[in-house]
């Protein structure tokens, strides 16, 4: 005959393990290995069978007690007497006690990981003792990155000592460090730099500039949809720096900005019209172009939350920007092409029109479909041509 499982609510070793795993995942147990705290000994009371349960379902209660025999590794059990005044005294586990963080780690079977963390923390502190604080704050991150954390620490120490390198990021020459490593571990490196230099500002989208490196200038790609306005006959498609674009003052009546290269290239000829391409959030070059204030500016972006976020940013510099093909009609007319936006933004946008705000709110709320995205290049071209201003 099979033994009945423990009654719902009676604490099992698996329940205690779940509670200890939460502590491990908070980093607390690893921190305690380096900096002992007053959290140990830790006592976890066990919900156990009552005298009534012993009387009515002794087999189930006995099976529960057997789960705790022997006591799990790293764990000491406190026992209590139950049922002395009714069915006779029965000794049952009443609490699981972990004398130290090391014992609780042993209970979880994570001793090897803890030893690796202690080794890494010692090596990080050996590079710069100030990074000991980072190891205590991010113990699981240190364990996850392993040797890469040591490399990142060397980069962070160099960046802290050289706040204005005056060279390009690709010229950084440190043993075992290449540009791709820095780009892949930017957040990790910045977190360490912030520990080494608490007051150092680390804002800005451009990582190289943020750390005082020279950076390639922002670039803007242009297409003269009116060939007669090309600076040189036949030169209708060209790229200039953002600074050059700001000083161009092109004599056009209208500018169409789009973040999709295929659509940028496919825009049809139009009198006194200039097309501007900027991938994703890449419209920085337009911000300083004061001459745009005297020109009609149209923005054509994806129908997703980030498309409206880009529009909002562009309009914060040029309030007269008008969106095209970013309305509910266009969205509903292309149901067959609806996709999914992986990481929708929840940003509060203050530069949208009421109609745009409604579409943005619907996308955030998933009113039509959760995480809905309609990429602009998927719009039917006959539909686009019929609605281009």
KANOR-V574776 format. One line per field, one symbol per residue. phi: phi as a letter, one per 20 degrees, with the letter a starting at -180 (. if undefined). burial: 1 if it has 16 or more other ideal C-beta (glycine too) atoms within 10 Angstrom, else 0. A space follows every 10 residues. Layout:
# KANOR-V574776
phi: ???
burial: ???
This chain:
# KANOR-V574776
phi: .ffffffgof fdgffffgff fffgfenfff fffecgdeec fdddfdfcfe fffffebfff ffffffgecf fggndddedc ecngecdofc ecfdadcdfb ffffffgfmd ffffffffff fffffffaff fgffgffcff ffffelffff ffffffffff ecfcfmbfgf egccgmdcgf ffffdgffff ffffffcgef fcdofefffg dnefcfffcc dccefdgfeg fcgneecbcc fgffffdflf ecebcddbdd fffgfegfgb flccecdbfl eedgfefeef fffdcfcdcc cfebffffff gfffffecge gdeclccfgf fffcgfdfcc efcgedfedd defgffffff ffffemfeag lfbcfffeff ffffffdff
burial: 0000010001 1010111001 0011001011 1111000001 0101010111 1011000001 1011100100 0101101000 0110000001 0111111101 1111111101 0001001101 1011100101 1101110110 0110100011 1111111111 0000100010 0100001000 1100100111 1111111000 0000001101 1010000111 1111110000 0000010001 0100110001 0101111111 0011001001 0111111100 0111111010 0100111111 1111111111 1111101100 1011111001 1001000100 1001100010 1100010011 0011000000 0111111010 000100000
